[in-house]
Amino acid sequence: MAWMQVIGECVICGIMFSFNVHHVPSVVVDGVREPVCRDCMNRANAILESQGREPHWIHPEAYEPDEVP
């Protein structure tokens, strides 16, 4: 069994971070799915909660390596 870690730039803050490409939260920019880092997701969810809205669900494996068969 092997693990694959993807590293990319957060579309919101620009920081480089590692993530699971299948589970990371993302936004679509010009038709391309772009990843969002954990800190930006936490900030967005705090804003949503302060407005009485439901936070975005973050998959438990979003920022973990991906298992490769």
C-alpha positions in Angstrom: 0.0 0.0 0.0 1.3 3.5 -0.9 0.2 7.0 0.0 0.2 10.0 -2.2 0.4 13.6 -0.8 -0.6 16.4 -3.1 0.8 19.9 -2.5 -0.9 23.0 -3.9 -1.6 26.6 -3.3 -4.8 27.8 -1.4 -7.0 29.7 -3.8 -7.9 32.1 -1.0 -4.7 33.0 0.9 -2.0 31.6 -1.4 -0.2 29.4 1.2 1.2 26.1 0.0 -0.4 23.1 1.8 -0.8 19.4 1.4 -4.2 17.8 0.9 -6.2 14.8 -0.4 -7.2 15.7 -3.9 -10.5 13.7 -3.6 -11.7 15.3 -0.4 -10.2 18.8 0.0 -12.8 21.6 0.0 -12.5 23.7 -3.2 -14.0 26.4 -5.3 -14.3 26.6 -9.0 -12.4 29.4 -10.7 -12.6 29.8 -14.5 -13.9 26.2 -14.7 -11.0 24.8 -12.6 -11.4 23.2 -9.1 -9.0 25.0 -6.8 -8.2 23.8 -3.2 -8.9 25.8 0.0 -6.6 25.3 3.0 -7.8 24.3 6.5 -7.3 27.8 8.0 -9.4 29.5 5.3 -12.1 26.9 5.7 -12.1 27.5 9.5 -12.4 31.3 8.9 -15.2 30.8 6.4 -17.1 28.5 8.7 -16.7 30.9 11.7 -18.2 33.6 9.6 -21.1 31.4 8.5 -21.8 30.3 12.1 -21.7 34.0 13.2 -24.5 34.6 10.7 -26.5 31.7 11.9 -25.8 29.6 8.8 -24.6 26.0 8.6 -20.8 25.7 8.2 -19.3 23.8 5.3 -18.6 20.2 6.1 -14.9 19.2 5.9 -14.2 15.6 5.1 -12.0 14.0 7.8 -9.4 13.0 5.2 -9.3 16.4 3.4 -5.9 17.3 4.6 -4.5 13.7 4.8 -2.5 11.7 2.3 -4.5 9.6 -0.3 -4.1 5.8 -0.3 -2.9 4.6 -3.7 -3.6 0.9 -4.6 
